[in-house]
Amino acid sequence: MTLRRTTAAALAAVLAGALTSCSILGGDMPDLTFDDTVNDAVLQVARDGATVPVSEVVDVAWDEAALFAEGQTVEAIEEVVGETGLKGKRYVSSPSLIVLRKDGEVVSLIGATADVFDGEYGVLLGSDAVLAPEERGVGLVVLTTGP
């Protein structure tokens, strides 16, 4: 009887660990990354005023993107994009967070270190999302729908 209880408890612990570390579909949550290609593109837009499609600077398949500011609550972020795996009550790892989703699931969390974003935060955009200059002046960048 003790062996059965021990085996059942061990199996329950393994299953609980597996379920908490995986999303509903069984995939692991993505790690927060700081991508030089993305940050270089953000700075290029701020400096030169050129528009850059997000699809040209990320190497993951995605169909929706959203931007969040530093200090945003994880709860508010997850209300927009779903489970992210972010820890803590607020996002504080970089000035901005770009979240990419594919088929409704978060596939990439990119910390943007350039503090130049402006515009609407927490809005899901489609696969035509671009990094574009903010209309009010050079030096500010928005994540918006492309032309």
Buried (B, 14 or more C-beta within 10 A) or exposed (E): EEEEEEEEEEEEEEEEEEEEEEBEEEEEBBEBBEBEEBBEBBBBBBBEBEBBBBBEBBEEEBBBBBBBBBEBBBEEBBEBBBEBBBEEEBBEBBBBBBBBBBEEBBBBBBBBBBEBBBBEBBBBBEBEBBBBBBEEEEEBBBBBEBE
